[in-house]
Amino acid sequence: MLAVSAMLVGYGLGTAQAEVNPSLGYDAQTDKGSLYNIAGVVGALDAYRLGITGRGVGVALIDTGVTRVAGLNSGNVVNGPDLSFDSQDPATAHVDGYGHGTHLASIIAGRTAAGIPASYTDPARFAGIAPDANLVNVKVGSANGDVDVSQVIAGINWVVEHRKDEGLNIRVINLSYGTDSVQPSQVDPLAYAVEQAWRNGIVVVVAGGNEGDTTTNLANPASDPHVLAVGAMDSAGTVTTADDTVPSWSTDGTDARHVDVTAPGVSVLGLRSPGSTADTQNPGARVGTQFLRGSGTSQAAAVVSGEAALLLQAMPQLTPDQVKQILMGSATGLNNVSARLEGSGTTDLRKALRSVPRSVANPAPWGTGTGSLEASRGSFHIVVGDGTTEETTLLGEVDVFGRAWDAAKWAQDTEKGKTWKDGAWMGNTLTARGWTNTGEVRKSWPTATWTSAGAVLADGEWAGRMWRDGEWAGRMWRDSAWSGRMWRSGGFSSAGWF
């Protein structure tokens, strides 16, 4: 559920606080949500001391965009295609009007400035888990979070087909999105899309969901066995695992399928996108002038995506199955926590980097992708209309343009790596073609005007017929059961962002 999964929580460590760093707005050494602290918990600081910072590894963030705020403007963020509804306005293309993508991008690869590896161990500087990784911004979610599953599938297809573009080397996808699909992953098209990424050498890191014990099923595609599904862990602000717990909102799984690992996901201090939905709806989550405190399996997945980039820099020959095997095999189990909640435990790069990779093969069968697109949506639907005319819900075996979905042809083209031709995905023009260099952005994929002969969106009348979530007004960034202590996606069951 791309349900923006962040929460405002208590962050004091129960100890005397050191002086707040004025450049950050918090004390990085004592605030449990600081990425400096989290990097210490998962062993990333030790990786930096070994010269491992994610350099040369591309991480595709398929999310709500990335705003180039300070900390994400030092040259390692690349704009891939904007496949969101915002792409039709140059002022909103690529940037994050929702606040989710920027937060996660900063966790994965943010940095005050490019530096030598040892500089990222300085608590006075802000750095994500893999500060020298290439962050490829693939925007699919609009400023209010709206997205259809077909847009996410198109984004995954694009990443696979462009993973080897010059300077990208995309080896990791971060997908903090999911649906409550009502069909098995063996036929689900979203699950098939991530499986094909996996088979093409890309580690797909997926947030497990923030539904707690209200469901025993991981969201789709975290439920697929051929991804790395991540749950959240509360580190209590210490490096020791003795006091670590899994928060009650991190989704339970089943004995057959649960999260593979956990990572810190409580009170994480990531960068804010000023004026975004998350920022304006949750002013109490702001810390200093740059940061926003958030919790969820989204944040935990971003941590693991950064760890995967570090691991792949150190051992570039690793397959996705080996990365998963190493991170699971080196994880540390928590005290008195069920495997349904924590999987193999909390990731530990200190042990992972010392692991000897072995040949592994996931015995789970591969999917076919020939199932229903409508079933893949589950209960997550968007509607078209401007509020003054009759509205139409996007239903059935049609893509976001209202065009008939040919599952067999799409699955065949996906397997062959031929869903995209220039800027068209499955015959629908979604972007322009080719890379451009634009100003301070060293590389960017340009937008294009959407047109369609589909039954829902006709005559190119896009401006007045925006897709939106039918129940959005009452389902935005609610505190849910957190009594003002958290912001997360607890009420986001119609959006899909964690």
N, C-alpha and C positions, 0 to 999 in steps of 0.2 A: 504494500500500500504506500504509494509515494506520499504517504501522509507525513507532512513535515513533522518529524519526530523530535522535536527538541523540547526541553522543559527547564523551567527556572527552578533551581533547587538550592537548598542551603549549601554553602561552600566553605564555611569555616572549618578548620581542622581541629578545633578545640585546643589550639596552642596559641601562644602569643604571636601576633602577626608582625612580620618584618615591615620595614618602610615600603610603601607602595612605590613601584617604579613609575615615575611620572610619564615616561614614554609609552607605557603599556596601560596604566590605570589599575594595575593589580601587582601583587608580589608573586612572581613566577615560581619561586622556590617553596612557598607555603600554600598557595592556592591549588587545591587538588585538581581543578579543572584546567590548569594551564597546560599548554602543550609541552612545555619543558618538563613538567611533572609527569605527564603521560608518557613522554618519550623515555623518561627514566624508568617508569613502571614496565614498559614493554621491551626495554633494552635498546631502543634506537640511539640513545646517547652513546652507548658502547659501540654501535655501528659507525657513528660519526668519527669516533676516535680511531677506528680502523680505516678511515677514509671512504666509507660507504655512505652515500647521501642520495642515492637514486639516480645519479647522473646517467644519461643515455637511455633511460627507461621511460616509455610513454604510458601515462594513465589516462584513459578516457573517462570523463565524468559525464554520464548521461543523466541530466538533471534539469534544473530550472534556470540555468545560465550562470555566468560568472561576471560580477561587476569588478572592474579593475581598480579597486580601492588600494590604498597603501598596504603592502604585504602581499599583493597579487599583481604587482605592476613592475616586477624586476626582470622580466624577460623570459620566464619559463611557462607562461600560459599562452596557449594557441587557441584561436577560435575555429572550431570545426563548424559544421553546418548548424544553423538555427532552424529546427523543424517544428517550432512552436507557433502558436497563433500570433505571438508578438512579432514574428519575423516580418510581418507585412507593414510594420512601421519602423523606419530606420532608427528612430529614437529609442526603440525598445528592443531591437534585434540584438541577440547575443547576451545582453546584460540581464541581471537577475532582479526582476521586480518582485520576486516572491521571498527571497532571502535564504532559501534552503541551499541552493547550489554554491553560493559564495561561502557559506559557513563550511560546507564539506570540502570545497576546494582548498580553503586555508588549512584545514586539518591535514589534507593529503600533501600539499606541496607549497604552502605559503612560506614566505620568508621576508624579513625586513629588507634584506639585500643579498645578492649573491656573494658568497664568501668561500674561504677555504673550509674543508670539513670541520676542523676544530672550532671554527667560529660559531657553529650551530650548537655547541655545548655551552654557550654563554647565555645565562638566564636573562640578561638584559636585552637580548635580541629575540624577536619573534620568529619561530620556525615551525613549519609543519613536520610531519613524520618523515617525509622524503623530500627535503627542501630543494633538491636539484633535479627532481624528476620533471619531465615534460607533462604538463597538465593540459589535456585536450578537451576543450569545452564543447560538448555536444548538447545543445539546448533543445529540450522537448516540452518542458512545462512552462506555462505562461505566468503572468504576474499574479494571477489568483490561484495558481497551482494546476489549472485545468490541463488535462492531457488525455488522449485516447491511447489505448494499448497499441493501436496500429502505428502511432507516431513513435512509441518506444521501440517497437520492432524495427521500424525504418532506421532509427538511430543505431541500433545494434548492428544491423546489416551494413550500414555505412562504415562503422568502425572496422568491421571484419574486412571489408573490401578496400579500405584505405590504411590499414594498419602499417603497411610498409612504405607509405609515402615518405618522401625525403625529410629526414630530421624527426620523424615521429616515433618509430619503433614501438608501437602500442602493444604492450604485453599485459596490461591490466585494464579491466573495466570495473568501475564502481557504479553499482545500480542500487540505490536506496529507494526502490520502488517495488510495488507488488500489487497483485489483485487477489480477490478471493475466488479465483477460477473454480468452476464447477465441473472440471473434467481432469482426468489424470495427466500428469506431466508427459507421459509417453505420447500423447497426441496433441498437447497444447502448443499453439504456435509461438507464444512468448517463450516457453520453455525450450522449444526447438531452436529458436534464435540464439539463446545463450549457449546451448549445447554446441552449435556450430562455431561460435566464438571460441569455446573451449577446445574444440577439435582443431582449430586453426592456431593454437598456441597462446591464447589469451586467457589469463586467470580472471574469472568472473566472480567478483566479490559482491554478495547480495545481502542486504539487511533482512534479518529474520522477521521483523515486525514488532509492533508495540501493543499487541492485543492482550498480553498477559495470559491468564488462564481462561479468558473468555472463549478461546478456541484452542483446539489441540493441533491445529494444522498450521505449518508455516505458510506464509504467503507465497504465491506463485510469482517469480520462479525460484525463490529460496527453497521451495519444496523439491525442486529437481535435484537428484543426487550428483549431477555433474556441474555443480557450482560450489563455491565456498560460502556457506551460509553463516552469518555472524549474529550473535546475540550480544547484549550489553552487560557490562560488569561495572560495579561500583568499587573503586580501589580504596575508598576511604582516605585517599590522599597519601598513601604510603607505598613504598616499593615492596614491602613484604606482602605475601598473599594470605597471611593468617587472618586478616580482618576483611578480606574481599567478599563481596556478596553479588548475587544477581538480582537486580531490582524487579519488583513484582510485575512491572509492565512489559518486561521482555518476554516475547511470545513463547509459550510452552510448545514443545513438539510432541511427537509420539516415539515409542521405542523404535519404530521402523525409520522415522525421519525426524530429526531435530537439528538444531544448529550444530555446526561443526566445531566452532570455537567461540569464545567471547573475547571482548576487548573493552577497555575503558569507554564508557558511553554516558556518564553522568556529569552534569555541570561543565561540559567541555567549552572552553573559551575559544571560539572561532571568530572570524571577522564578520562584521555586520555589513549589510548592503543598505546604506541609508535611504530611508523612504520606502523600503520594501514592505510587503505585507507582514513579514515576521517582525520587522523593526518597528513599524507603527502600531501593530496590535500588542506588542509586548515591550513597552518602554522600560519596564522594571527589569528586563533581562539584560539591558545594556550595562557594560562595564567600561569605564573610561569613555573615550570618544570613538574607539575603533571596534570594540568587541561586543559580542553577544554571547550569553551563556545558554547552552542548549544541551538537552539530553535525548538519547534515543538510540535505537539500533542503527539509524543512519550514521550517527557520529562514530559508533563503534566500527561500522563497516569502513568508514573513511580511514580510521586508524589502521585497519588491517590492509586496506589497499596500499597505504604508504609502506607498511611492512613488506608486502609482496614486492613492491618496487625495489626496496633495499635488498631483499633476498635475490631478486633477479639481476641486479647489478653485480652482486657478489658471485652469483653462479648463473650466468646467462643461458647456459645450456639446459636449465631445468624445464621440464614440461609442466603444464598446469596441474596434472595429477601429482607430480613430485612436489610442487610448491604446497599443494594441499596436504600431502602426506607429511612433509617436514613441519609445517605450522601446526598440524594436529598432533604429530608425534612429539614435538617439543613443548607443547602446551602444559600448563600446570593446573591440575584440578583444584577446585575450591573445596573448602570444608563443608561437608553435609549439604551439598548441592547436587540435585539430580542431573544425570546426563541429558535429560529432556530439556533442561534449562541452560546447561553450560557446554554440552558437547564434550570435547576432549579437555576443556578448560581454557584458561587465559593464555593468549599467545606470549611467547618469550623469545625475542630475537637473539638473546645471548646464547641460548641453547640451539636455536634454529641455525644460526650461522656456523655452528660447530658440527652440524649434522652431516652425515655422509648420504647423499641421495642414492636411492636405489630405484631400480626399474619397478614401476607400479602400473597397474591397470585397474580402473574402476570396473567391477564386474556388472554394474547395473546396466540394463539395456538402454540403447539410445532411442530417442523418440522419433516420430515420423513427421510431426508438424502438421498433420492433415486433419486435425480436429477443428473445432468451431472457434472462430474469432469472437463471436458473441459470448460463448461459454468462457472464453479466456478473460473477458471483461468482468465476469461475475456480476457484482452489484454496482460496479463503477461505470456510470454513464454520464456523458455530457449532452447538453441540449443546444440547439441553435435557435436564435431569436434575439431581438433587441429589447424585449420586455413590453413592447407595444403591439406586436403582432403575434399570431399563433406560433407557438414554439413546437419544435420537433425534437424528440429524443433520438440520439444515435443508437439504433438497435439493429440486430440481425447481422447477417454475413456481408457486411459492407465495411470499407475502411473509412477514414476520417473525411474523405471526400464524398462518401455515399456511394462509392463505386463497388460493384460486386466483388467479393473476396473469393479468389480462386485458390483454395488452400493447396491443392496438389501442385499447381504451377509455381506458387510462391515457394513451397518447400523445395521443389526441384531447383529453382533459380538460386535459392539460398545455399543449397549444397554446392552448387557450381560457382558461387560467388558472383552472380550476375543479376542481382535484384536492382542494382543502380546502373544507370547509363547516363553519363554526364551528370546533370542535376535532377534527373527523373528517377523516382523509385516506383517500380512496378507500373510504369507509364504515367505516373503523376509527377508533374514538375513541382519540386519542393525547394530547390536551391538553384543558384547559378552553377557554373562549372569552373573548377580549377581554383588554385590558391592565389591570393593577392597579398601584397604587403601594404599595410595601411597605417601610416603614422607610427605611434608608439607600439602598435601591435605588430610583431614581426611577421606574423602569418595569420591569415584569416580566410575563411571560406565565405564567399558573398551570398547574399540572399537573392530571392527572385519572387516575382508576383505569382501567387497561386491562382491557377485556373482549373476548372473541373467541369466535366459534363455530367457529373453525378446527379443522383435524384434529389439529394438533400441540399447541396450547395450548387446553385445554378447561376449561369451568366456572370460568373466572377464577382458576384455581389458580396464580397467578403467583408468590407468595412462595416456594414450595418447588420451583419449576421454572424457575429462572433459566437463560437461555441463557448458554453460555460456550464458550470456544474449546477444541476437543477436544485440542489439543496444547500448551496454554498453559504448563504447568509447566516444560517444558524450553526455552521460547522467549522468555523474558522478559529484556529489557534486557541482552543478553549483550555482552561486549566483542568477541566474534567474533574477528577477526584483529588486533584493536588492542592486544593485550597489556596491557590495563588502562589504556590511554591515552585511551580514548574510550568514551562510551556513545552508542549509536545503535540503529537498528532492524535491524541486520544479520541477526539471527535471527528477524525478525518476519514471515516470509512467510505466516503464517496469520492475521495481524491486519489488515494493510493500512495502518497509520499509518507515515509516513516519519520 
